[in-house]
Amino acid sequence: MISNFRKDSLFDLIASLAPSEKRNFTLFARRLSSNQGAKFLQLFEAMEKMETYDERQLLEKVPVTKKQLPNMKAHLYKQLLTSLRLLYADRNIELQLNEQIDFGRILFNKGLYMQSLKLLDKAKQMAREYGLDTVMLRVVEMEKVIESQHITRSIRNRAEVLSRESAALSENVDLKNRFSSLSLQLYGIYLKTGYIKDREGQLMLERFYKQNMPAFDLAALGFYEKMYLYQAQVWYFHIIQDFPLCYRAAQHWVDLFHASPHMINVASGNYLKAYHYLLDTLFYLGYYDRFSQVLEEFQASLESSAFVMDDNSRILAFLYLYSNLVNIHFLKGEFTRGVEQVVPALLKDMKPIRSKLDVHHLMVLHYKVACLYFGHGDNEKTIYYLDQVIQNNQDGLREDLQCFAHILKLIASYEAGKDEKLDGQIRNVYRFLIKMDDLHQVQKEMVRFVRNLSRIYDHELKAAFIELREKLIVYEHHPYEKRAFLYLDIISWLESKIENRPVQQIIRQKFLEKSLLEKEK
């Protein structure tokens, strides 16, 4: 029997509405007296009260037949979007501009050509202010349609001016598209494989990057072209683990918004991403002071009344804020404080938006929480959150993260005394690594060590940990092996076993020693 409970687009849209948006829709729908008691309003009221979508229950509450329901839902869906469009038009530049272009088309169709051109020119000036070349091109194409009818008696060379303007805008749009496409493709590569694994992979990525990077004059680029250029640079340097150059590109990206603050509320998602990748790079570089400074800036920006966020921005703000609040505890070696202060708030704030989070970001958050619990010494919770990562085994999705989740789970299982399950886990890890062709030296040494633990006597353990540490430490700065240490501080864990101290103490001590050295410089 097929379940009557299933996903429904209209139900999801209604469930996503804030109370103010629901009130606005009710007022919008009832603005006409003929809509009082309308069936689509009854449908809205019935669906708003549902906790899960149940079509059978819905048909019992609303005076429509099963045959009429699809059309009624489609009508309600359109009315909801229209209501939201009107509600947010004054807060979104592109919505305002699209409305102005629509008005220009209506005036043109009415034969009011000069009024149409006047309205379109205002829209074009606003689009130019916000660097929206695609919108400007739409306006120019509309102006060309009006001028082509020879009815406005405008300036003699108007057609030539518009043609040149259209050609220049088309070039800008093409350049922006090439930068944004390159950025998106690099992000796709990262989602698939993570960091580069070998010399062959690096050469292939370098070749791809150079072949797809268009020639450009930085001084001549507009806001969006620069933004997508810096995005592409950030992803490229991130994947090849050149974090100093990645930091420079990310800082350029943030500075771009500081130089054009009016763009923050227009491209808010990219503004949040710029700060996140700057923080992410500082974390990998281990620059604690600068990281703390930028994190304070980021938090202040999120709390600023001048920064207007929509639901999409709020989701990104949640992801990026908590990711970096976890990272600062990693840097300081304060795992227990992270578990006590960050995790409860993270889980509480995640609950209402969990269904809107994509699998990739959920995996990253779960892995970070698992690492917090590992540093805190709670191996059971570590294993629980690692399983959330391992179970998301969709093809082509962060295979690198899953690889290290498997390895950390082996270590956590050993620490938790679950020796009886290790053999099966080791076989699973080997199968996974072979499948993804990722049997690199650090992974091999770790799996080999855990597999041999059952054959090592207690009095031999310290020597075995020292031997493994000496084997692995040579890979800390290896161009293709060092990525393992970005996911898991294996060296600190080994030192904790050698010195018989909690791993949290080891990492905290390293942080304090590094901070002291930096102050003495």
N, C-alpha and C positions, 0 to 999 in steps of 0.2 A: 504493500500500500504506500502510495506517495504521500509524503507529509504535506499538510495544508499550510505549514509555516515555511515561508521562504523569503528570499530577498526581494524587495520591491523598490523601484527607484523613487516613486512618489512618497512612499512611507519613509524612506531614508531622508528625503528632502524635508518633509514635515518634521521628522525627529531632530533634524539639525537646526531648526529655527529657534532663535532666542525668543523669550516672551515678548519683547518689544516688536520683533518681526511678525509674530503671530497677531498681535494687536493691530499692527499696521495693515496686515492683509485683511483682517476682518473689516476694518474701516474702509479699505480700498474696495472690497467686494460689495459692501453694502452702500456704496456711494449712490447707486441707482436704486430707486424704490422698487423697480421690477426684480431686483436680485434678492429682496427680502424672502427668506425661506427657500431660496434656490437650492436645487438638488446638489450642486457642486459644493455649496457651503455646508450642507448637511454631511456630505462626504468628508469634507475637511474636518469638521467637528468630531466625526466618528473616528477617523484615522488618528487624530491628535491624541485621543484618549487611549489608543492601543499601545501595549508594551511590545508586542510582536505582531507582525503582519499576518492576519488570518482572514482569508477571503470569505470563507463560509460565515464567520461572525460578522463581517462587514456587510454582506448581502442581507443579513437579518436586521441590521440597524438602519440601512439606507434604502429609500424607496426607488431602487433601480434594479433591473434584471441583470442576470449574469451576462447577457448579450450586450446590454447598454454600458456595463461597467468600464470596459477599456476606453470607450470614447469619453465617458464622464471623467475618468482619471486623467486622460490626456488634456482635457479642457482645464481641469483644476491645476495640473502641472504648469500649463502655460500661464494661467492667472497668477500663480505663486511667483513665477519668474518675473512677470511683468511688474508685480507689486514690489519685489526686491530691487528690480532695476530702477524704479522710481524712487525708492527709499534711499538708494546709495548713489544715485546719479550725481548729487552735489559733492560727493566725497571721492569720486573716481574720475580722473581727467579723461581717460579713454571713453568712458560711458558718456560723459558730457560732449565730447567731440563727435562721437558716433551719432548722438542725438542731433547735434547741429548739422551734420551732413544729411541726416534724414530730413530735417526741416528744409535744408537747401533743395533737396530733391522735390519735396512737396511744393515749394514755391515755384520751382522750374516747371513742374507739371501744370501749375495754375497759370503759367504764362507770365509770372512776375520775375523776369530774368534779372533785372538790376538788384532787386531785393535778395534774390538767391545768391548772386555774386558777392554782395556785401556780407551776407551771413557766412558764406564759404571763406571769404578773405579773413574774417575774424577767427574762424576755426583754424585756418592755416597758420596764422600768427601764434595762436596758442599751442598748436602742435609743434611749431618750430621751437618755442620756448622750452618745451619738454623733450625735444629730440625725437619726436615720434615721426620718423621719416615715412613709415608705411601709411600712416594716417594722412600725412601731407600729400603723398602720392595719390591717394584716393581723392583728395580735394582737387588737386591739379587736374586729374583725369575728368572730374566733373566739370571744372571750369572750361576745359577743352571742348567738352560736349556742347556747352552753352555757346562758347565763342564760335564753334564750327558752323553754327546756324546763321552767322552774320547778322545778328539781330540786336546786338548791344551797342554798336557804333563806338566801341572802346578805342583806345589808342591804336595807332596804325600798326605797330610792330608787336601787338599783344600776342598773336599766334606764335611768333618766333620766341618771345620771352617764355611763354608757357612750354613750348617744345624743349627749350634749353633746360628749364626748371625740371621738367619731367625726366629728361635724360640724366641730369645730375642726381636727382632723388633715386632713380632706378639704380645707379651705380652705388650709392650709399646703402640702399636696401640690400643689394647683392653682396656688398662687402660685409654688412652686418650679418646676413644669413650665413656667409661662409665662416665667419668667426664663431657664431653660435652653433653651427653644425659641427665644427671641429671640437668645440667644448663639450657638446653632448656626446659625440663619438668617444672622446677620451674618458668621459664619465662612465659610458657603457663598458669600456675596456676595464676600468677599475672595478665596476660591479661584478664583472665576470671573473677576473683573475687576481685583483688586488695589486700588490706591488710586483715589479718585474722580478723574474726568477733567475735569469741567466743572461749571458752576453748576447745570445741569439735574440732573446726577447727584447733586449734594450735596442739592438740595431734595428729590429723591425719597427719598434715604436718610434725611434728617431726618424726613420725613413717616412713613416706614416705622417708624423708631425710636420716635417719639412715639406712634404709633398702637398699637404692640405692647408698649410699656413699661407694665406695670400700676401702679396707684396703690399706694403702700406707705408704711409708717412704719418707717424704718430701725431704730429702737430695738426694734421688736417682731419683727424678722426673726430667724430662726434661722440657724445656721451655713451650711447649704446654700443657703438663699435669698440670703444676702449674697454667698456665693461666686459664684453664677450671675449675680447683679446686677453684681458687679465685672467678671466675664468679659464680659458684654454691653457694659458701659461701655468696657472696654479695646478691644474690637473696633471699636466705633463710633468712638471718638476716633482709633484707629489708621487706620481707613479714610479719615477726613476729614483726617488728618495734623495733628490738634491734639495734638501730642506732650506739651505740659505737662499737659493734662488727662488724657491717656492714662497719663502717669507717675503722677499722683495716684491714679487708679483701680487701677493695677498695684500701687502701694505699699500701698493698702488691702487688696488681695487677699493679698499676702504677710503683712501685719500680722495678718490674720484667722487665719492658721495659727500665727503666733507667740503670739497670744492664746489659742489652743486647741491646744497642741502635741500633745495626745493624738489629734488628727485627722490628723496628718501621715501616719501609717501606715495610716489608714483611707481617706483620699482622696489617696494618694501621687501619682497621676498629675496631679491638679490642683495639688498642692503644687509639683511640678516645673514645671508650666506657669506658675504664678504667678511664680516666679523668672525663668523664661525671658523672659516678656513684660516684666517690670520691666527686665531687662538689655537687651532689644531696644529698649525705649523710650529708655533712657539712651544707647544707642549712637546712635540717630538724633538725640538732643539734643546729642550730642558731649560729654557730661559724663564725662570720662575718670576723674577721681578717684573719683566716686561709683560709676561702672561697675566700677572695679577693686575697690572695697570690697565691692560686692554679689557680684561674681564669686568673691572669696575666701570669702565667707559660703556661697555656693552649693556650692563645691568642698568646703568643710569639712563641710557638711551631707551631701553624697554619701558622704563617707568615714567619717561617724559610724556607730558600731556600733548606735546606737539607731534608725537609719533602715533598716528592713527592706524590701528591694526584691524584687518579683517580676519575671518576664521583661518584662512590659509596662513597668514602671518603669525597668528597665535600658535598654530601647530608647530611651525618652524621655530618660533621663539622658545617653545617648550623643549623641543628636541635639542636645540643648540645650547640653551642655558644649562639644562641638566647634564648634557654631555660634558660641558666644560667645568661645571661644579664638581663632577666626579673626577675629572682630570686634575683639578688643582689638589685634590686629596691624594691622588696618585703621586704627583710631584713632591708633595710634602711628606709622603709616607704616613698619612693619617687615615688609615683604612677604617679603624674603629669609629672615628668621628664621622667619616663618610657614610658608614652603615647606619649610624644613629641619627645623623642630621639630614642627609641627602636622600637616602633610599625611601624612607616613609613619605616624604613630600613628593618625590618622583612618582611613586606608585599611586598616591592619592590624585595627583594632577593628571596622570596618564589615564585613569579610569574613564572619565567622560569622553575622551578623544581616541581611545585605543582603536576603535573600529576605523578611524580615519588615518591611522599610521600605516605606512607601507612596510612590507616584510623586511626590507633591508634595514631601515632605521630601527625597527623592533629588535632585529638581531644584534645590532651594534649596542643598543641600550642594555639588552640582556647580558651580552658579553662583558660590558663594563661593570654591571652590577655583580656579575659572577666574580670578576677580579677583585672588587671591593671586599666581597665576602671571603675570598681566598686569603687576601692580605690580613683580614680580620681574624682568620683562623677558623671560620665556620665552613667546614668542607661539605657538609650536607647541603647547605644553601648554595654553595658554589656549584655542586653537581646539578642541583635543581635548575638553576638559571642557564648553565651550559647546555642542558638538555633542550631548553627552549631554542637555543641556536642550532644544535645538531639536528633537531626535528624539522627545521626549515631547510630541507635538502633539495630545493628546486634546482634544476639544472641551470648552471650559469649564474648562480647568485652567491657572491662572496665565498667562493670555495676556500680562499685563504683563511677567512675567519673561522669557517667550520673546521678546517685542518687544526688550527691552534686550540679551538674549543675541545676537540678530541684529545689533544695532548694534555691540556690543562686538566681535563676530566680524569685522565690516567693518573696524574700527580695527586689530584684531590682524592681520588679513590684510594691511592696508596696511603696518603696521610690519614684518611678516615679508617684505615685498617680493613678495607674491603678487598683483601688479597685474593679471595676465592673468585672474584669476578674479573681480575686483571687479565688473565689469559684470553678470555673471550673478547675483552675490550681491545687488547693489543692486536688481535687478529682483525677486528673491525677497523682499527686505525690503519693498519697496513693495507687492507683492501681499499679503504678510502684514499689513501695517499697514492697508491698505484693507479687507481681509477682517474685521479686528477693529475697524474704524472708530476707529483710534487715531492718525491723522495729526496729531499736535500739533506745535506750533512747534519745540520742541527737536529732536524726531525729524526733522522736515522739514529743518531747518538742517544737522543732522549728515549725513543721507543726501545732501543737495544738495552739501555740501562734499566728501565722499568721492568723489562722482561727478565733480566738477570737478578732482580732484587730478591726473588724467592730463594736463590742459590747462595746468597751472601750471608755469612754469619754476622751477628750483631757487632762483634768486636772488629769486623772488617768494613763496616758501613762508612765510617768517617773517611777511611782511605779511598773507598769507592767514590764518595762524593767529591773528594779533592781531585781524584783522577778525572772525573767527568768535567769538573770546573776547568781544569787545565786544558782539556780537549776543546771545550766550547768557547773559552775566552778569546781564542785566536780568531773567532768568527765575528766578534762584536763589531768590527769595522770593515768586514768583508762586504764588497759592493752588492753581492747577491744573497749572502747568508744573514746579513745584519737585520733583515726584515723580521726574522723570528723574534728578535729582542724588542721590536716595536709592539708586539702583541702580548709578550709575557717576559717579565724580568727574571729569566731563568737563573742568571748568575747570582742574584740576591737570594733566591730560594736555596740554591746550593750552599751559599755562605751561611744561611740560617741553619742548615742541617749540620754543616761543619762546626759551627760555633755553638750549636744547640741553643739558639735564640729565635724568637718569633721573627718571621720575615719582615713584619712591620717595623720592628726595631732596626733591622739592617738598613732598610730603605730610608727610614727617618734619619738615621745617623749619617748616611751618605748625603742626604739633603742638607743637614745642618753643617756638615764639613764643607760642602760646596758653597753654601751661603757665606760662610766665614771667609773662605778664600776670595770670593768675589768682593767682599767688603774691604779686604786688605789690599786689593789691587789699586 
